[in-house]
Amino acid sequence: MVSTGQGTAVTTRLSRPQRWMLTVSCLCIALVVAAMAALYSALPGIAADTGVTQQQLTWVVDGYTLALACLVLPAGALGDRLGRRVVLIIGMAVFTVASALPLIFDGPLWLIGARAAAGAGAAFVMPSTLSLLTAGFPEERRGQAVGVWAGVAGSGGALGIIGSGILLQWLPWQSVFVAMTAVGAILLAAGCTVSESIDADRPPLDPWGSVTVIAAVGAIVVAAMEVPSRGWLDPLVLGLLAGGLLAAVAFALIELRTAHPLLDVRLFADRGFASGTLSLTVQFLISFGLFMLIVQYLQLILGYSPLASSLALGPMVVPLVLVSLIAPMLADRIGLRWVTLIGLATVGAGLLAISRLDLDSGYWGLLWSLVIMSTGMGLCSAPATAAIVAGTPVAKHGVAAAVNDAAREIGAALGIAVAGSVLAAGYSGRIASALPRLPEAARGPVGDSLAAALQVAERAGPAGAPLADFAKQAFLHGFQQASVALGCAGLLSAVLIAALAPGVRR
């Protein structure tokens, strides 16, 4: 800002270091979010080459999310104390080395451990990118920077699926890890060139808060991961949920009593901070639940290759990013309440439209529903992040970024759990009537999944065509039920969170 003779202020353009910081931050967040979904299309190749079991295959994907969700809040607080750029560099170095390990060791435990280590590195990267922006940009430009960052973060999952699909069209599954390692190394070097920011007070660490929040988030996320295979009423799932809630209560009590809390839980008394956190949790719950459904629909129902199915998701990125650019300015004019209500309601409407898909819908029937959903996501994503940042003191923006990221990761895990469990229940309930008419050896695979049922039908030749058609109808039944569940979650959340969210800030 510069002053004129009449006392008015003129906004200066972004400096070159600020533009570079925005570029590096967005590329870093795009990489670590894309890495969450990049292996979806590579799992069949990994299973064929390494002999991992289905349970181990699940942990190859979920180990990354679990480590990220558990460590992101302590990592954000550490960035405030040690320096956000330092923590970004450390995180990117860990992510890069861990991404290279599967190129050397490909045993099941090595794969799972490497993915968990990459998730730990990502936990240090994610909050650092946002807190560098909020600390390095003037207040009048901060909303724009957050809007760009949120748009890139929101589309990262789709970008990961698209990128891996392109690689796997011509190269083996190891190419995905080569790409993550190469890009990570480049961004590691780029991260060394951005300016540093730090909390000047440098308060001491909060070890007990860190332990209890890791226990709380870890237990809840693992419970969500186990739901698709065990069900919501399984004793292990219920025990993990109860333990997670008890740890969360202990964390809140500890934070209220300590002089230098990891996260001041009183921040949730701010309606913008609380509603922004809930909104982001719901957004990622819906989006990652949808990714799990749509990738299977494109490949198993429409018969798309991994490349074609990944490219089919590309158009949804465009409205998400474009709307995210203007959403913070719109929220300033009409208030967080209205953009949250309209955005989440639009997301829910898009999901209900997706639930109407059938065997004859084709890609174009899916595309317009995806565009509706991603438009709503773009409308409410950036304002939610901006509300979290605005409700936090500038010196604690690392913690604000960590809360923002933790909400996303917990939402993603819950979304996969909800969509996966509803899809599995719908498919199993509908396919059950066909199982008694099948040979004993075929009943287990056909009852497990549509992919296995199609393999059984293919081996049976022309006689297996009726089984393939019936299995697809059973899958669509579960797919429709899961889409309705996600859509209703969006509509209900739109009303409840909008009631909590503030109007226009004066």
C-alpha positions in Angstrom: 0.0 0.0 0.0 1.2 3.6 -0.7 -0.5 6.8 0.4 -1.6 9.6 -1.9 -1.7 13.3 -1.1 -5.4 13.2 -0.2 -4.8 10.4 2.4 -6.3 7.6 0.3 -4.5 4.3 -0.3 -3.6 2.8 -3.6 -3.0 -1.0 -3.7 0.3 -2.0 -5.1 0.7 -4.9 -7.5 2.1 -8.2 -6.2 5.9 -8.2 -6.1 7.9 -10.8 -7.9 8.8 -12.7 -4.6 5.1 -12.8 -3.7 4.1 -14.2 -7.1 6.9 -16.8 -6.8 5.8 -17.7 -3.3 2.2 -18.2 -4.5 3.5 -20.4 -7.4 5.6 -22.6 -5.2 3.0 -22.9 -2.5 0.3 -24.0 -5.0 2.6 -26.5 -6.7 3.5 -28.0 -3.3 -0.1 -28.4 -2.2 -1.1 -29.8 -5.6 1.6 -32.4 -5.3 0.9 -33.7 -1.8 -2.9 -33.7 -2.4 -2.5 -35.4 -5.7 -0.4 -38.1 -4.0 -3.4 -39.1 -2.0 -5.4 -40.2 -5.1 -2.5 -40.9 -7.5 -2.3 -44.6 -6.7 -6.0 -45.4 -7.2 -5.4 -46.4 -10.8 -2.1 -48.1 -10.1 -3.4 -50.6 -7.5 -4.1 -53.5 -9.9 -0.5 -53.3 -11.2 0.9 -53.1 -7.7 -1.1 -56.1 -6.6 0.0 -58.2 -9.7 3.7 -57.4 -9.3 4.2 -57.5 -5.5 1.6 -60.0 -4.4 0.1 -57.8 -1.7 -3.2 -58.8 -0.2 -6.4 -56.8 -0.5 -6.0 -55.6 3.1 -2.4 -54.6 2.5 -3.4 -52.8 -0.7 -5.8 -50.8 1.3 -3.1 -49.7 3.7 -0.8 -48.7 0.8 -3.4 -46.0 0.0 -4.6 -45.3 3.5 -1.2 -45.2 5.3 -0.5 -41.9 3.6 -3.8 -40.3 4.7 -3.5 -41.6 8.2 0.0 -40.2 8.8 -0.9 -36.9 7.2 -4.1 -36.5 9.3 -2.4 -37.4 12.6 0.7 -35.1 12.2 -0.7 -32.1 10.3 -1.7 -30.1 13.5 1.6 -30.6 15.4 3.5 -29.9 12.1 1.6 -26.6 11.7 2.4 -25.5 15.2 6.0 -26.5 14.7 6.1 -24.2 11.6 5.0 -21.2 13.7 7.9 -21.9 16.1 10.7 -23.0 13.9 9.9 -21.2 10.6 7.3 -22.1 8.0 9.9 -22.3 5.2 12.2 -24.6 7.2 9.3 -26.9 7.9 8.2 -26.9 4.3 11.7 -27.9 3.2 11.9 -30.7 5.8 8.5 -32.0 4.8 9.3 -31.9 1.1 12.6 -33.7 1.7 10.9 -36.5 3.6 8.1 -36.8 1.0 10.7 -37.0 -1.9 12.9 -39.7 -0.2 9.8 -41.7 0.9 8.4 -41.6 -2.7 11.6 -43.0 -4.0 11.8 -46.0 -1.6 9.2 -48.1 -3.6 11.6 -47.9 -6.6 14.2 -49.8 -4.5 12.1 -51.9 -2.2 8.8 -53.3 -3.4 7.8 -55.6 -0.6 4.3 -55.0 1.0 5.6 -53.7 4.3 8.1 -51.4 2.5 5.3 -50.0 0.3 3.1 -49.4 3.3 5.9 -47.8 5.3 7.1 -45.7 2.4 3.6 -44.3 1.9 3.2 -43.6 5.6 6.5 -41.7 5.6 5.4 -39.7 2.5 2.2 -38.8 4.4 4.3 -37.6 7.3 6.3 -35.4 5.0 3.1 -34.1 3.4 1.8 -33.2 6.9 4.7 -30.7 7.2 4.2 -29.4 3.7 0.5 -28.7 3.7 0.1 -26.2 6.6 3.4 -24.5 5.6 2.2 -23.6 2.2 -0.9 -21.8 3.4 0.7 -20.1 6.4 3.6 -18.8 4.2 0.9 -17.1 2.0 -1.1 -15.6 4.8 2.0 -14.2 6.5 3.6 -13.0 3.3 0.7 -11.3 1.6 -0.9 -8.0 2.6 -4.4 -8.2 4.0 -6.1 -6.8 0.9 -4.5 -9.4 -1.3 -4.7 -12.3 1.1 -8.2 -13.4 0.0 -7.1 -13.7 -3.6 -4.0 -15.8 -2.6 -6.2 -18.0 -0.4 -8.7 -18.4 -3.2 -6.0 -19.6 -5.7 -4.5 -21.9 -3.0 -7.9 -23.4 -2.1 -8.8 -24.0 -5.8 -5.6 -25.8 -6.4 -6.0 -27.9 -3.2 -9.6 -28.7 -4.0 -8.7 -30.0 -7.5 -5.5 -31.8 -6.4 -7.2 -35.2 -6.0 -8.6 -35.0 -9.6 -5.1 -33.9 -10.8 -3.5 -36.9 -9.2 -6.0 -39.3 -10.8 -5.5 -37.6 -14.2 -1.7 -37.6 -14.0 -1.4 -41.3 -12.9 -3.8 -42.3 -15.6 -1.7 -40.7 -18.3 1.5 -42.4 -17.0 -0.1 -45.8 -16.6 -1.4 -45.8 -20.2 2.2 -46.4 -21.4 4.4 -47.1 -18.3 4.3 -49.5 -15.3 3.1 -48.5 -11.8 6.6 -47.5 -10.7 6.3 -44.5 -13.0 3.9 -42.9 -10.5 6.5 -43.0 -7.8 9.2 -41.7 -10.3 7.0 -38.7 -11.1 6.3 -37.9 -7.4 10.0 -38.2 -6.6 11.1 -36.0 -9.5 8.5 -33.3 -8.9 9.2 -33.4 -5.1 12.9 -32.9 -5.7 12.2 -29.9 -8.0 9.9 -28.3 -5.4 12.3 -29.0 -2.6 14.8 -26.8 -4.4 12.2 -24.2 -5.1 11.1 -24.1 -1.5 14.6 -23.0 -0.5 14.1 -19.8 -2.5 11.0 -18.4 -0.8 11.1 -16.0 2.1 10.9 -17.2 5.7 8.2 -16.3 8.3 8.0 -17.2 11.9 6.0 -16.5 15.1 8.2 -13.9 16.8 7.2 -15.1 20.3 8.4 -18.7 19.6 6.4 -20.3 22.4 7.4 -23.7 23.8 6.0 -26.9 22.3 3.0 -28.6 23.7 3.9 -32.3 23.9 0.8 -33.6 25.7 -1.5 -31.7 23.3 0.4 -33.2 20.4 0.1 -36.8 21.8 -3.6 -36.5 22.5 -4.5 -34.9 19.2 -2.5 -37.6 17.3 -4.3 -40.3 19.3 -7.7 -38.7 18.7 -7.3 -38.1 14.9 -5.6 -41.5 14.4 -8.3 -43.5 16.2 -11.1 -41.8 14.3 -9.4 -42.0 10.9 -8.5 -45.7 11.4 -12.1 -46.4 12.4 -13.3 -44.7 9.3 -10.9 -46.8 7.2 -12.2 -50.1 8.7 -15.9 -49.3 8.2 -16.1 -50.5 4.5 -14.8 -54.0 5.4 -16.2 -54.4 9.0 -19.3 -52.2 9.2 -20.3 -49.4 11.5 -21.3 -51.7 14.4 -18.1 -53.8 14.5 -16.6 -53.9 18.0 -13.2 -52.7 16.7 -14.8 -49.7 14.9 -16.9 -48.7 17.9 -13.9 -49.1 20.2 -11.7 -46.9 18.0 -14.5 -44.2 17.7 -15.0 -44.2 21.5 -11.2 -44.0 22.1 -10.9 -41.2 19.5 -13.7 -39.2 21.2 -12.2 -39.7 24.6 -8.7 -38.6 23.3 -10.4 -35.5 21.7 -12.0 -34.6 25.1 -8.6 -35.0 26.8 -7.0 -32.8 24.2 -9.5 -30.1 24.7 -9.1 -30.1 28.5 -5.3 -30.0 28.2 -5.4 -27.1 25.7 -7.7 -25.1 28.0 -5.2 -25.5 30.9 -1.8 -25.0 29.2 -0.2 -21.6 28.9 1.0 -22.3 25.3 -1.6 -24.6 23.7 -0.9 -26.4 20.4 -4.4 -25.3 19.4 -6.4 -22.8 21.4 -9.8 -24.6 21.4 -11.5 -21.3 22.2 -11.0 -20.4 18.6 -14.0 -22.6 17.8 -16.1 -20.0 19.6 -15.6 -17.8 16.5 -18.4 -18.7 14.2 -16.4 -18.2 11.1 -13.6 -20.4 12.3 -16.0 -23.2 13.4 -18.2 -23.1 10.4 -15.2 -22.9 8.0 -13.7 -26.1 9.6 -17.0 -28.0 9.4 -17.6 -26.8 5.8 -14.2 -28.1 4.7 -14.7 -31.4 6.4 -18.0 -31.9 4.6 -16.5 -30.8 1.2 -13.7 -33.4 1.3 -16.1 -36.0 2.7 -18.2 -35.6 -0.4 -15.4 -35.2 -2.9 -13.3 -38.1 -1.9 -16.3 -40.3 -1.5 -17.4 -39.3 -5.0 -13.9 -40.1 -6.4 -14.1 -43.6 -5.1 -17.5 -44.1 -6.7 -16.9 -42.3 -10.0 -13.6 -44.1 -10.9 -15.3 -47.4 -10.5 -18.3 -46.3 -12.5 -16.2 -45.1 -15.4 -14.0 -48.2 -15.6 -16.5 -50.9 -14.7 -19.8 -49.6 -16.1 -18.7 -47.4 -19.0 -15.6 -49.6 -19.7 -13.1 -46.8 -19.7 -9.4 -47.4 -19.5 -7.4 -45.9 -16.6 -6.3 -43.0 -18.9 -9.8 -42.4 -20.3 -11.4 -42.5 -16.8 -8.8 -40.1 -15.4 -9.2 -37.6 -18.3 -13.0 -37.8 -17.9 -12.6 -36.1 -14.5 -10.6 -33.2 -16.0 -13.6 -30.9 -16.8 -14.6 -30.7 -13.2 -11.4 -28.9 -12.3 -12.1 -25.9 -14.5 -15.2 -24.5 -12.7 -13.7 -25.4 -9.3 -10.6 -23.3 -9.9 -12.4 -20.4 -11.7 -15.1 -20.1 -9.1 -12.6 -20.3 -6.3 -10.9 -17.1 -7.6 -14.0 -15.0 -7.1 -15.6 -16.8 -4.1 -13.6 -14.8 -1.4 -14.7 -11.5 -2.9 -18.3 -12.8 -3.1 -18.2 -13.9 0.5 -17.0 -10.4 1.5 -20.1 -8.9 -0.2 -22.8 -11.4 0.9 -21.3 -13.1 3.9 -19.9 -16.6 4.6 -23.4 -17.8 5.5 -24.8 -17.4 2.0 -21.8 -18.7 0.0 -21.8 -21.8 2.3 -25.5 -22.4 1.9 -25.5 -21.9 -1.8 -22.2 -23.8 -2.3 -23.0 -26.9 -0.3 -26.6 -27.0 -1.6 -25.2 -27.0 -5.1 -22.8 -29.8 -4.2 -25.7 -31.8 -2.8 -27.8 -31.2 -5.9 -25.0 -32.4 -8.1 -24.7 -35.6 -6.1 -28.4 -36.2 -6.3 -28.2 -35.8 -10.1 -25.3 -38.3 -10.2 -27.5 -40.8 -8.3 -29.9 -40.8 -11.3 -27.2 -42.4 -13.6 -28.0 -45.8 -15.0 -26.5 -48.3 -17.5 -27.6 -46.1 -20.5 -26.6 -42.7 -19.1 -23.2 -42.5 -20.7 -20.5 -39.9 -20.0 -22.4 -36.8 -20.9 -25.1 -37.7 -18.3 -22.3 -37.8 -15.8 -20.4 -34.7 -17.0 -23.1 -32.0 -16.3 -23.6 -33.4 -12.8 -19.9 -33.2 -12.1 -19.8 -29.6 -13.3 -22.7 -28.7 -11.0 -20.9 -30.3 -8.0 -17.5 -28.8 -8.7 -19.1 -25.3 -9.1 -20.6 -25.6 -5.7 -17.3 -26.8 -4.3 -15.5 -23.8 -5.7 -18.0 -21.4 -4.3 -17.6 -22.6 -0.6 -14.0 -23.9 -0.5 -12.0 -20.7 -0.5 -14.3 -18.8 1.8 -14.2 -21.6 4.3 -10.4 -21.5 4.3 -10.4 -17.7 4.5 -12.7 -17.8 7.5 -10.4 -20.2 9.4 -7.4 -17.9 8.7 -9.4 -14.7 9.6 -10.4 -16.3 12.9 -6.8 -16.9 14.0 -4.1 -14.4 15.1 -1.5 -13.7 12.4 1.2 -15.3 14.6 -0.7 -18.6 14.7 -1.5 -18.9 11.0 0.5 -22.2 10.9 -2.0 -23.6 13.3 -4.9 -22.2 11.3 -3.4 -23.9 8.2 -3.1 -27.1 10.1 -6.7 -27.0 11.2 -7.7 -26.4 7.6 -5.7 -29.4 6.4 -6.8 -31.7 9.3 -10.4 -31.0 8.4 -9.8 -32.0 4.8 -8.0 -35.2 5.7 -10.5 -36.3 8.3 -13.3 -35.5 5.8 -11.6 -37.5 3.1 -11.3 -40.6 5.3 -14.9 -40.3 6.4 -16.1 -39.8 2.8 -14.3 -43.0 1.6 -15.8 -44.9 4.6 -19.4 -43.6 4.1 -19.4 -44.1 0.3 -17.5 -47.5 0.5 -19.8 -49.0 3.2 -23.0 -47.9 1.5 -21.8 -49.1 -1.9 -20.7 -52.4 -0.5 -24.0 -52.9 1.4 -26.1 -52.0 -1.7 -24.1 -54.3 -4.0 -24.1 -57.2 -1.5 -27.8 -56.9 -0.9 -28.8 -56.9 -4.5 -26.3 -59.6 -5.8 -27.2 -62.0 -3.0 -30.1 -63.5 -4.9 -27.8 -64.6 -7.8 -25.3 -66.4 -5.6 -27.2 -69.7 -5.0 -27.3 -70.3 -8.8 -23.5 -70.0 -9.1 -20.8 -72.6 -8.6 -19.4 -72.7 -5.1 -16.0 -71.4 -6.2 -17.6 -68.3 -7.9 -19.8 -67.2 -5.1 -17.2 -65.5 -3.0 -15.6 -63.4 -5.8 -19.0 -62.4 -7.2 -20.3 -61.4 -3.8 -17.2 -59.3 -3.1 -17.2 -56.8 -5.9 -18.3 -55.9 -9.4 -14.7 -56.1 -10.7 -14.4 -59.8 -9.5 -17.9 -60.6 -10.8 -16.9 -59.3 -14.3 -13.8 -61.5 -14.3 -15.9 -64.5 -13.4 -18.4 -63.7 -16.2 -15.6 -63.2 -18.7 -14.1 -66.6 -18.0 -17.5 -68.1 -18.5 -17.7 -66.8 -22.0 -21.1 -66.0 -23.6 -22.9 -67.8 -20.8 -21.6 -65.3 -18.3 -23.3 -62.3 -20.0 -26.4 -62.4 -17.8 -24.2 -62.5 -14.7 -22.3 -59.5 -15.9 -25.5 -57.5 -16.5 -27.0 -58.4 -13.2 -23.8 -57.6 -11.3 -23.7 -54.2 -13.0 -27.3 -53.5 -12.0 -26.3 -54.5 -8.4 -23.4 -52.2 -8.5 -25.5 -49.3 -9.8 -28.0 -49.9 -6.9 -25.2 -49.4 -4.4 -23.7 -46.6 -6.4 -27.1 -44.7 -6.4 -27.6 -45.3 -2.7 -24.1 -44.0 -1.9 -24.6 -40.9 -4.1 -27.9 -40.2 -2.4 -26.2 -40.5 1.0 -23.5 -38.0 0.0 -26.0 -35.7 -1.7 -28.2 -35.6 1.4 -25.1 -35.0 3.6 -24.4 -32.0 1.4 -27.9 -30.6 1.6 -28.3 -31.1 5.3 -24.8 -29.7 6.0 -25.7 -26.6 3.9 -28.5 -25.7 6.2 -26.8 -26.6 9.5 -23.5 -24.9 8.8 -25.1 -21.9 7.2 -27.0 -21.4 10.5 -23.7 -21.3 12.3 -21.8 -19.2 9.8 -21.7 -15.4 10.2 -23.2 -13.0 7.8 -21.3 -10.1 6.3 -18.4 -9.0 8.6 -18.7 -5.3 9.4 
